[in-house]
Each structure stands twice: as structure tokens, then as C-alpha cells.
Amino acid sequence: MFAALLSEVSIRTIAVIWVVFLTILVFFKRRKMDPPSPSGSWPVVGHLLSLGRAPHLKLTEWRKQYGDVYTVRMGMEDVVVLNGYRAIKEALVDYKDAFSSRPNVYVLNLVSGFGEDIVMSPFNQAYKEKRKFAYSALRTLGMRMGPGSMEENIRDEARQLCLKLSEQGDAQPSDITDNLTVSVANIICSMVFGKRYDYDDENFLELSKVANKLVAQLGSSQLMTVFPILRFVPGVNSSNRILVECMEEVHAFLRQEITKHRETMDKENPRDFIDLLLAELETQEKTDCFKEENIEWIIQDLFVAGVETTATTLRWGLLYMVLCPEEQQKVQAELDSVLGADHDVPTLAHRSQLPYTEATIMEIQRIRAIVPLAAPHTPNENTTFRGYDIPAGTQVFPNLWSANMDPEFWPDPEKFDPSRFLDSDGKVVTRPESFMPFSTGRRVCLGEQLAKMELFLLFSSLLKHVTFKLPEGAAAPSTDGCMGITLVPSRINMCISQR
């Protein structure tokens, strides 16, 4: 009996040891396949305290120690960060089938109608159809080179902007942020709504400000992104409330425009994006891929994203022009040599003749990526990337800042130097490595072509007609920016003098 009991105990002991051994083996095998993670993660909040107000800088700093692929703890969730050109391109281009979807995040769901838009829609058939339609419609409306393009509309807006600045004169330093915003907004509005608005239209100016505030508030709602339950906590949920209020204002305006278009549209002669969208819905039966609920959210994508990003890029451009007056002079000398005494604004045909101007715009986009952390991606299914296991639904952040500021590709990256984008013959390097201002892969910016047209025509027009300077004795403004969803420069007063 004693022998039997001993045998039973031995068997149990061996079984327990074997289970423990297997558990340890599986645990360490699993942990070995996880991306490394920085130290300093706190219970509940994870790495949030370490990331601070400039997460793109901290994430880039951690790259030196933890490599191009690592994990940070955002609250109670692990988030994979991709750093550097090679890792980002590999994931979003070479592994595009794995990394083209969007994660299930409350705040992002809220501002996208829970996937009814394009930007934050999951990667599925509905997304493909919505994006295909939007891209085709934008090309129909002029997002292309050649006859019928948006070039003339953008040039007209550039003329109006230069005229508006000339009215201000150079008597008092002024901040031209609002004028830039209205100018860019009018370009989008001419495509989406079929009309432009006056610079002094208070209602439209207010709407533009609300659109920018919506983006800024989205950036201020990061705590709600990590802890969505906070939206139910009075006092703490103010950012969520303001975000919803901004969305309601934008959507109220959009609904009015959609109603007007329904009443006046000619199906045979669509005037703008809304007409094309309404016509598309009428020509097909309502499906889960393309439906009535998509209308407001798709238009919101075009209006909000299209206005804020381009206007912010131009603001950074003018900031660096006043900080680097010698670069401003080089651009103006090139414009003068090509355009001469012509007082009109440049055309896209001048682009190839203005390599330094083009390189300057590219350097603006590099040195201050307006979206340092691209919108989060996620794999639809469990994925192995560079030997690491990344479960389905995991948030994956491409750190575009780390690519744009990588000293391997950009020596002395904090120095503003447009010549980086010129080859030995003085021609623009058209596809430089480690330069992704519009992201890359299947989720590349839908309006990339339009944004490039706007940036070239507006920036070159401004510098052809105006010189920007800091007020005498003024301290040099900071180039740190304020990080939300986008990286926004401080508002500054500049002296504006006609050329």
C-alpha cells in the first residue's frame, strides 16, 4: 500500500513538473516571439507617462535601443511601433495584405461613423469600393494633370490669397493662418461643394476653424483613446464632449449642402463631388458596401483632412522661410529667373524649371512631418513580421517621424537644407528613400496628387509676390510644434512686404 501511494505521489509529482516545464517552455517561446518592449511600463497606464506630449520623439529615441520593431504599452494594450524607412515600407508595402486594416478604437470609431468613412474604414470590400469611387470622382473633378484639371482653380485661389495679403500691407506684423486656411478650404470646397467662399465670410471662416479644432481635439482625446470608459466620467469627459460638438457642427453644414444638392442636381451634368456621390447611390441598389450612411462621413474625410493638412504644411513652410531667409531668397531668385517680371502666379508647367522651389517644399514636408505617427494599422489575422508574432487586431503605428529624421538617410536631420532633394545635376530626386509625407501602401493619402498641386502653386505664388520676415527684434519662434493628430506650428506674426 505504501509502495502504491509512493508510486501515485511520484506520478503526480512527475506530472506537475512536466506541466510546469511545458508551461515555462511555451511561455518563453511565446515571449521570445514578441517584439521587445522598453522598460518603465507602469500598471494600468503602461508607457503613457514616458511618452509625454511629444510621443514621436520618445518613440524615435527608443528605436536606438530597441530596434525598428518594438512594443509599447498604451494603458492595458500592447501597441507595435514600426520605425525607419525599411521596416515601415516592408510592413505597409511588402506585407500590405497583412497590415492594411484599421484597429477597433473608440475615438477613431466615433470620428469615422464606426467605419462609414474611408480613412478609418476597415480593409474590406466596402473600403475598396468607397476608395475606388472617391479616387475616380476626384480625378474627374480635376485631381490630375492636363486639361480640365484643378490647376486653374488653385491658381485663382493663389491670386486671391496674394491679393488679400497685399491689402494687409506691411504696416503691422500679422498672422496669416486664417487666410491660409480659407484659401486651402476653398480649393476643397470648389471640388466638393462646387463653390468658393469669400475670405470675409464669417460663417465659412468659423466652419474652417471648427474643422481644424476637430482635428486638434482628436489629438487631445488620446486619454479617451486608451481608456474609452472615461467618456462616462463627468468632468473628465470634456474632450469627448467637445469632439462630439465639433463633429455635429461640421455635419450640420454638410447636411445642408447635401440637401441643396439633392434639390438642384442634374444627373446628366454633375457639378461636384456631392453630385457624383448622390448619382452613384442612385445608379446602384443599396448595398453594405456603398450606402446612404456613407455620404456625410466621406465628405467629412475630404473636407477636414484636406484642409488641415495642407494649410498646416504651408504654415510650417512660411515659418522656415522666416527662420532661414537665405533659403527664401534662393527660392525667390529662382522664381524671378524663370518667371521674370510676370506678375501672374506660376503654373504647373513651371515645376520642372523650378527644382529648388520643389526641393524646398519637399524639405518642409520632411523636416516637420505633419502626421509624425501615421493613422494606426492592424493585421486582420495573426501575423508574423520580422520573426515577431503580431496578433490580429493589434494596433500598429508607423513612426513616419523616425524615417524623415533618420541620420542614415538625412545627415544633420534638424538642419533645413533643400539641397538634400537635388542630384548632382541640380534636378529634383523624385523618389527619395526614407521620405513618406503621405504615408505609403494601400492606405496612402487619397488626395496626395491634389495636395502636391496645392503646395507647389500656393507656396511658389506666395514667394513670387511676397517676402516674409520676423518683426525687428522678435525672438525666433520654436520649431517644436504642438503634437495632436497633426504636428502644428505656433501661430506667429510676420512682416509681409510686397515684391
C-alpha positions as CSV (number, residue, x, y, z in Angstrom):
1,M,0.0,0.0,0.0
2,F,2.8,2.4,0.9
3,A,4.6,1.5,-2.4
4,A,1.3,2.2,-4.3
5,L,0.9,5.5,-2.5
6,L,4.6,6.4,-3.2
7,S,4.1,5.5,-6.8
8,E,0.9,7.7,-7.0
9,V,2.8,10.6,-5.4
10,S,5.7,10.2,-7.8
11,I,3.4,10.1,-10.8
12,R,1.7,13.2,-9.6
13,T,5.0,14.9,-8.9
14,I,6.3,14.0,-12.3
15,A,3.1,15.2,-13.9
16,V,3.2,18.5,-12.1
17,I,6.9,19.0,-13.0
18,W,6.1,18.1,-16.6
19,V,3.2,20.6,-16.8
20,V,5.3,23.3,-15.2
21,F,8.1,22.6,-17.7
22,L,5.8,22.7,-20.7
23,T,4.2,26.0,-19.4
24,I,7.6,27.6,-19.0
25,L,8.6,26.4,-22.4
26,V,5.5,27.7,-24.1
27,F,5.7,31.0,-22.1
28,F,9.3,31.7,-23.0
29,K,8.8,30.6,-26.6
30,R,5.8,33.0,-26.8
31,R,7.7,35.8,-25.2
32,K,10.7,35.3,-27.4
33,M,8.4,35.9,-30.4
34,D,7.1,39.2,-29.1
35,P,8.7,42.4,-30.1
36,P,10.9,43.9,-27.3
37,S,9.4,46.5,-25.0
38,P,11.0,49.4,-23.3
39,S,11.4,49.3,-19.5
40,G,9.4,51.7,-17.4
41,S,5.9,50.4,-18.1
42,W,3.5,51.2,-15.2
43,P,0.5,49.2,-14.1
44,V,-2.7,50.4,-15.8
45,V,-1.1,53.4,-17.7
46,G,1.7,51.5,-19.4
47,H,4.2,53.8,-21.1
48,L,1.9,56.8,-21.3
49,L,3.8,58.8,-18.8
50,S,7.1,58.2,-20.6
51,L,5.7,59.2,-24.0
52,G,4.6,62.6,-22.7
53,R,3.5,65.4,-25.1
54,A,5.8,64.5,-27.9
55,P,5.4,60.8,-28.3
56,H,7.0,60.8,-31.8
57,L,10.3,62.0,-30.3
58,K,10.3,59.4,-27.5
59,L,9.4,56.6,-29.9
60,T,12.2,57.6,-32.2
61,E,14.7,57.8,-29.2
62,W,13.7,54.2,-28.2
63,R,14.5,53.0,-31.6
64,K,18.2,53.3,-30.8
65,Q,17.9,50.8,-28.0
66,Y,15.0,48.5,-29.1
67,G,15.3,48.5,-32.8
68,D,12.9,49.1,-35.7
69,V,10.1,47.0,-34.3
70,Y,9.1,47.1,-30.7
71,T,6.1,47.2,-28.4
72,V,4.9,49.9,-26.1
73,R,2.1,49.5,-23.5
74,M,-0.7,52.0,-24.1
75,G,-2.9,51.6,-21.0
76,M,-3.8,47.9,-20.9
77,E,-3.0,47.3,-24.6
78,D,0.2,46.4,-26.4
79,V,0.9,48.6,-29.5
80,V,3.6,47.7,-32.1
81,V,5.7,50.6,-33.3
82,L,7.4,50.5,-36.7
83,N,10.5,52.7,-37.0
84,G,12.6,53.7,-40.0
85,Y,12.0,53.6,-43.7
86,R,12.8,49.9,-44.2
87,A,10.5,48.5,-41.5
88,I,7.6,50.8,-42.5
89,K,7.9,50.1,-46.2
90,E,8.3,46.3,-45.6
91,A,5.1,46.3,-43.4
92,L,2.9,48.6,-45.5
93,V,4.0,47.7,-49.0
94,D,5.6,44.2,-48.9
95,Y,3.2,42.9,-46.3
96,K,0.3,45.0,-47.4
97,D,-2.2,42.1,-47.2
98,A,-1.4,41.8,-43.5
99,F,-1.2,45.5,-42.4
100,S,-3.9,47.4,-44.4
101,S,-6.8,47.3,-41.9
102,R,-7.7,49.6,-39.0
103,P,-8.0,48.7,-35.3
104,N,-11.1,48.9,-33.3
105,V,-10.5,52.1,-31.2
106,Y,-13.4,54.0,-29.7
107,V,-12.3,57.6,-30.6
108,L,-11.4,56.7,-34.1
109,N,-14.7,54.8,-34.5
110,L,-16.5,57.9,-33.2
111,V,-15.0,60.3,-35.8
112,S,-15.4,57.9,-38.7
113,G,-19.1,56.9,-38.1
114,F,-17.8,53.5,-37.0
115,G,-16.2,52.8,-40.3
116,E,-18.7,54.6,-42.6
117,D,-15.9,56.9,-43.9
118,I,-12.8,55.9,-46.0
119,V,-9.8,56.9,-43.8
120,M,-10.6,54.8,-40.8
121,S,-12.7,52.1,-42.5
122,P,-11.6,48.5,-42.0
123,F,-9.9,47.0,-45.0
124,N,-12.7,45.1,-46.7
125,Q,-14.8,45.2,-49.9
126,A,-16.7,48.2,-48.7
127,Y,-13.5,50.1,-48.1
128,K,-12.2,49.2,-51.6
129,E,-15.4,50.4,-53.3
130,K,-15.6,53.6,-51.3
131,R,-12.0,54.5,-52.0
132,K,-12.2,53.5,-55.7
133,F,-15.2,55.8,-56.2
134,A,-13.7,58.7,-54.3
135,Y,-10.4,58.5,-56.2
136,S,-12.2,58.3,-59.6
137,A,-14.5,61.2,-58.6
138,L,-11.6,63.4,-57.6
139,R,-9.8,62.7,-60.9
140,T,-13.0,63.5,-62.8
141,L,-13.1,66.8,-60.9
142,G,-9.5,67.7,-61.7
143,M,-7.1,65.9,-59.4
144,R,-4.8,65.2,-62.4
145,M,-2.5,67.0,-64.8
146,G,-3.6,68.4,-68.1
147,P,-6.9,69.9,-69.5
148,G,-9.7,70.1,-67.0
149,S,-7.5,69.8,-64.0
150,M,-7.9,71.8,-60.8
151,E,-4.8,73.8,-61.7
152,E,-6.7,76.9,-62.8
153,N,-8.9,76.8,-59.7
154,I,-5.8,76.6,-57.5
155,R,-4.1,79.4,-59.3
156,D,-7.2,81.6,-59.0
157,E,-7.2,80.9,-55.2
158,A,-3.5,81.7,-55.1
159,R,-4.2,85.1,-56.8
160,Q,-7.0,85.8,-54.2
161,L,-4.6,84.9,-51.4
162,C,-1.8,87.2,-52.7
163,L,-4.4,90.0,-53.2
164,K,-5.7,89.5,-49.7
165,L,-2.1,89.8,-48.3
166,S,-1.4,92.9,-50.3
167,E,-4.4,94.6,-48.8
168,Q,-2.9,94.0,-45.3
169,G,0.2,95.8,-46.4
170,D,3.4,95.7,-44.3
171,A,2.5,98.3,-41.7
172,Q,1.8,95.8,-38.9
173,P,3.0,92.2,-38.4
174,S,0.2,89.8,-38.8
175,D,-0.6,86.1,-38.5
176,I,-1.9,84.7,-41.9
177,T,-3.1,81.3,-40.5
178,D,-6.8,82.1,-41.1
179,N,-6.2,83.3,-44.6
180,L,-4.2,80.2,-45.5
181,T,-6.9,78.0,-44.0
182,V,-9.7,79.7,-46.1
183,S,-7.6,79.6,-49.2
184,V,-7.0,75.8,-48.9
185,A,-10.5,75.2,-47.8
186,N,-11.8,77.0,-50.9
187,I,-9.9,74.6,-53.1
188,I,-11.6,71.6,-51.4
189,C,-14.9,73.4,-51.4
190,S,-14.8,74.1,-55.2
191,M,-14.4,70.3,-55.7
192,V,-16.8,69.0,-53.0
193,F,-19.5,71.8,-52.9
194,G,-19.0,73.4,-56.3
195,K,-18.3,76.9,-54.9
196,R,-15.8,79.0,-53.1
197,Y,-16.3,81.4,-50.2
198,D,-15.1,84.9,-49.5
199,Y,-12.2,85.5,-47.1
200,D,-14.5,87.7,-45.0
201,D,-17.4,85.2,-44.8
202,E,-17.6,84.8,-41.1
203,N,-19.7,81.6,-41.2
204,F,-17.3,79.9,-43.5
205,L,-14.3,81.0,-41.5
206,E,-15.9,79.7,-38.4
207,L,-16.6,76.4,-40.1
208,S,-12.9,76.2,-41.2
209,K,-11.8,76.8,-37.6
210,V,-14.2,74.2,-36.3
211,A,-12.7,71.7,-38.8
212,N,-9.2,72.5,-37.5
213,K,-10.5,72.3,-33.9
214,L,-11.9,68.9,-34.7
215,V,-8.5,67.6,-35.7
216,A,-6.9,69.3,-32.7
217,Q,-9.5,67.9,-30.3
218,L,-9.0,64.5,-31.7
219,G,-5.3,64.8,-30.7
220,S,-6.4,66.0,-27.2
221,S,-8.6,62.9,-26.8
222,Q,-5.7,60.4,-26.6
223,L,-6.5,59.5,-23.0
224,M,-10.0,58.7,-24.1
225,T,-8.5,56.6,-26.9
226,V,-6.6,54.5,-24.4
227,F,-9.3,54.5,-21.7
228,P,-12.7,54.8,-23.5
229,I,-14.6,54.2,-20.3
230,L,-13.6,57.8,-19.3
231,R,-16.2,59.1,-21.6
232,F,-18.8,58.2,-19.0
233,V,-16.9,60.1,-16.2
234,P,-18.3,63.7,-15.7
235,G,-15.6,66.4,-15.8
236,V,-13.0,64.0,-17.3
237,N,-15.0,63.5,-20.5
238,S,-14.9,67.2,-21.6
239,S,-12.6,66.4,-24.5
240,N,-15.0,63.8,-25.8
241,R,-17.9,66.2,-25.4
242,I,-16.1,69.0,-27.3
243,L,-15.1,66.5,-30.0
244,V,-18.8,65.5,-30.5
245,E,-19.9,69.1,-30.6
246,C,-17.3,69.9,-33.3
247,M,-18.5,66.9,-35.4
248,E,-22.1,68.0,-35.0
249,E,-21.3,71.5,-36.3
250,V,-19.4,70.1,-39.3
251,H,-22.1,67.6,-40.1
252,A,-24.9,70.2,-39.8
253,F,-23.2,72.2,-42.5
254,L,-22.7,69.1,-44.6
255,R,-26.3,68.1,-44.3
256,Q,-27.4,71.5,-45.5
257,E,-25.2,71.2,-48.6
258,I,-26.3,67.7,-49.4
259,T,-30.0,68.8,-49.1
260,K,-29.4,71.7,-51.5
261,H,-27.6,69.4,-54.0
262,R,-30.5,66.9,-53.9
263,E,-32.9,69.7,-54.8
264,T,-30.9,71.2,-57.6
265,M,-28.7,68.5,-59.1
266,D,-28.8,67.5,-62.8
267,K,-27.9,63.8,-63.0
268,E,-26.5,64.2,-66.5
269,N,-24.3,67.2,-65.5
270,P,-22.8,66.6,-62.1
271,R,-21.2,69.8,-60.7
272,D,-19.0,68.5,-57.9
273,F,-18.2,65.6,-55.6
274,I,-21.6,65.7,-53.8
275,D,-23.4,65.4,-57.1
276,L,-21.2,62.5,-58.2
277,L,-21.8,60.8,-54.9
278,L,-25.6,61.2,-55.0
279,A,-25.6,60.0,-58.6
280,E,-23.6,56.9,-57.7
281,L,-26.0,56.0,-55.0
282,E,-29.0,56.3,-57.4
283,T,-27.4,54.1,-60.0
284,Q,-26.9,51.1,-57.8
285,E,-29.0,49.3,-55.3
286,K,-28.3,50.0,-51.7
287,T,-25.6,47.6,-50.5
288,D,-23.5,47.1,-47.5
289,C,-20.5,48.4,-49.5
290,F,-21.9,51.8,-50.6
291,K,-24.9,53.3,-48.9
292,E,-26.6,56.5,-47.8
293,E,-24.9,56.5,-44.4
294,N,-21.5,56.9,-46.1
295,I,-22.2,60.3,-47.6
296,E,-21.6,62.7,-44.7
297,W,-18.6,60.7,-43.5
298,I,-16.8,60.5,-46.9
299,I,-17.3,64.3,-47.4
300,Q,-16.0,64.9,-43.8
301,D,-12.9,63.0,-44.8
302,L,-12.2,65.2,-47.8
303,F,-13.1,68.5,-46.1
304,V,-11.5,68.1,-42.7
305,A,-8.3,66.2,-43.7
306,G,-7.9,68.1,-46.9
307,V,-8.0,71.5,-45.3
308,E,-6.0,71.0,-42.1
309,T,-3.1,69.0,-43.5
310,T,-2.3,71.3,-46.5
311,A,-2.8,74.5,-44.5
312,T,-0.5,73.2,-41.7
313,T,2.2,72.3,-44.2
314,L,2.1,75.8,-45.7
315,R,2.3,77.3,-42.2
316,W,5.5,75.2,-41.5
317,G,6.9,76.3,-44.8
318,L,6.5,80.0,-44.1
319,L,7.9,79.5,-40.6
320,Y,11.0,78.1,-42.0
321,M,11.2,80.8,-44.6
322,V,11.3,83.5,-41.9
323,L,13.9,81.4,-39.9
324,C,16.0,80.8,-43.0
325,P,15.8,84.0,-45.0
326,E,18.7,82.9,-47.2
327,E,16.6,79.9,-48.4
328,Q,13.7,82.2,-49.1
329,Q,15.9,84.4,-51.2
330,K,17.1,81.4,-53.2
331,V,13.6,80.3,-53.9
332,Q,12.6,83.9,-54.9
333,A,15.7,84.2,-57.2
334,E,14.8,81.0,-59.0
335,L,11.2,82.2,-59.4
336,D,12.4,85.5,-60.8
337,S,14.8,83.9,-63.2
338,V,12.0,81.7,-64.6
339,L,9.0,84.0,-64.5
340,G,10.8,87.3,-64.9
341,A,8.7,90.4,-64.3
342,D,5.4,88.4,-64.9
343,H,3.1,89.4,-62.0
344,D,0.8,86.4,-62.5
345,V,1.1,83.2,-60.4
346,P,3.2,80.2,-61.5
347,T,1.8,77.2,-63.4
348,L,2.4,73.5,-63.0
349,A,4.3,73.7,-66.3
350,H,6.9,75.8,-64.5
351,R,7.5,73.0,-62.0
352,S,10.4,71.3,-63.9
353,Q,12.1,74.7,-64.3
354,L,11.9,75.4,-60.5
355,P,13.8,72.5,-58.9
356,Y,15.0,74.5,-55.9
357,T,11.4,75.6,-55.2
358,E,10.2,72.0,-55.4
359,A,13.1,70.7,-53.3
360,T,12.3,73.4,-50.6
361,I,8.7,72.1,-50.4
362,M,9.9,68.6,-50.0
363,E,12.3,69.6,-47.3
364,I,9.4,71.4,-45.5
365,Q,7.5,68.1,-45.6
366,R,10.5,66.1,-44.4
367,I,11.7,68.2,-41.5
368,R,8.3,68.6,-40.0
369,A,6.1,65.7,-40.9
370,I,2.6,67.0,-40.1
371,V,1.5,63.4,-39.3
372,P,4.5,62.1,-37.4
373,L,2.6,58.9,-36.4
374,A,0.5,57.6,-39.3
375,A,-3.0,56.5,-38.5
376,P,-2.8,53.1,-36.8
377,H,-2.9,50.0,-38.9
378,T,-3.8,46.5,-37.8
379,P,-3.5,42.9,-39.1
380,N,-6.8,41.2,-39.9
381,E,-5.3,37.9,-38.8
382,N,-2.4,36.7,-36.7
383,T,0.7,37.7,-38.5
384,T,4.5,37.1,-38.2
385,F,6.6,40.0,-39.1
386,R,10.4,40.0,-38.9
387,G,10.1,36.9,-36.6
388,Y,7.7,38.6,-34.2
389,D,4.1,37.4,-33.6
390,I,1.6,40.2,-34.0
391,P,-2.0,39.1,-33.1
392,A,-5.0,40.2,-35.2
393,G,-6.4,43.5,-34.0
394,T,-3.1,44.8,-32.6
395,Q,-2.6,48.5,-33.1
396,V,0.5,49.1,-35.3
397,F,1.9,52.6,-35.5
398,P,4.2,53.6,-38.4
399,N,6.5,56.2,-36.9
400,L,7.0,58.4,-40.0
401,W,9.0,60.9,-38.0
402,S,11.7,58.3,-37.5
403,A,12.0,57.9,-41.3
404,N,12.0,61.6,-42.0
405,M,14.7,62.3,-39.4
406,D,16.9,59.3,-39.9
407,P,20.5,60.4,-39.9
408,E,21.4,57.4,-42.1
409,F,19.4,59.0,-44.9
410,W,19.4,62.6,-43.8
411,P,22.7,63.8,-42.3
412,D,22.1,66.5,-39.7
413,P,18.4,66.0,-39.9
414,E,17.4,69.1,-37.9
415,K,19.1,71.4,-40.4
416,F,16.8,72.9,-43.0
417,D,18.5,72.0,-46.3
418,P,16.5,71.8,-49.6
419,S,19.6,70.6,-51.5
420,R,19.1,67.2,-50.0
421,F,16.4,66.7,-52.7
422,L,18.7,67.7,-55.6
423,D,21.0,65.4,-57.5
424,S,24.4,66.3,-58.8
425,D,22.8,67.9,-61.9
426,G,20.6,70.1,-59.8
427,K,17.5,68.1,-60.7
428,V,14.9,67.0,-58.1
429,V,15.3,63.5,-56.7
430,T,11.7,62.3,-57.5
431,R,11.6,59.2,-55.3
432,P,14.0,59.6,-52.4
433,E,14.2,56.8,-49.9
434,S,13.0,57.4,-46.3
435,F,10.6,60.1,-47.4
436,M,6.9,59.4,-46.9
437,P,5.0,62.6,-46.3
438,F,1.7,60.9,-47.5
439,S,2.5,57.5,-45.8
440,T,2.7,54.5,-48.2
441,G,1.0,51.3,-49.2
442,R,-2.7,50.8,-49.6
443,R,-3.6,53.5,-47.1
444,V,-1.5,56.2,-48.8
445,C,-3.2,59.6,-48.7
446,L,-6.2,59.6,-51.1
447,G,-5.6,63.3,-52.0
448,E,-1.8,63.1,-52.5
449,Q,-1.9,64.4,-56.1
450,L,-4.1,67.3,-55.2
451,A,-2.0,68.2,-52.1
452,K,1.1,68.3,-54.3
453,M,-0.6,70.6,-56.8
454,E,-1.8,72.9,-54.0
455,L,1.5,73.1,-52.2
456,F,3.5,73.9,-55.3
457,L,1.1,76.5,-56.7
458,L,0.3,78.2,-53.4
459,F,3.8,78.2,-52.0
460,S,5.5,79.4,-55.2
461,S,2.8,82.1,-55.7
462,L,3.3,83.4,-52.2
463,L,7.1,83.7,-52.5
464,K,6.8,85.2,-56.0
465,H,4.7,88.1,-54.7
466,V,5.6,88.4,-51.0
467,T,8.6,88.4,-48.7
468,F,8.1,87.1,-45.2
469,K,10.2,88.4,-42.2
470,L,10.1,88.3,-38.5
471,P,9.4,91.7,-36.8
472,E,12.5,93.6,-35.9
473,G,13.9,92.3,-32.6
474,A,11.4,89.4,-32.3
475,A,12.7,86.1,-30.8
476,A,12.9,83.2,-33.2
477,P,9.8,81.1,-32.9
478,S,10.0,77.5,-31.8
479,T,10.0,74.7,-34.3
480,D,8.9,72.1,-31.8
481,G,5.2,72.3,-32.7
482,C,2.2,71.1,-30.8
483,M,1.5,67.4,-31.2
484,G,-2.0,66.1,-31.6
485,I,-3.1,64.0,-34.6
486,T,-1.0,66.5,-36.6
487,L,2.1,68.4,-35.6
488,V,1.1,72.1,-35.7
489,P,3.4,75.1,-35.5
490,S,2.8,78.0,-33.2
491,R,0.9,81.0,-34.6
492,I,3.4,83.8,-35.3
493,N,3.1,87.4,-36.5
494,M,5.1,88.1,-39.6
495,C,6.0,91.2,-41.6
496,I,4.6,90.9,-45.1
497,S,6.1,93.0,-47.8
498,Q,5.2,93.1,-51.5
499,R,7.9,92.3,-54.0
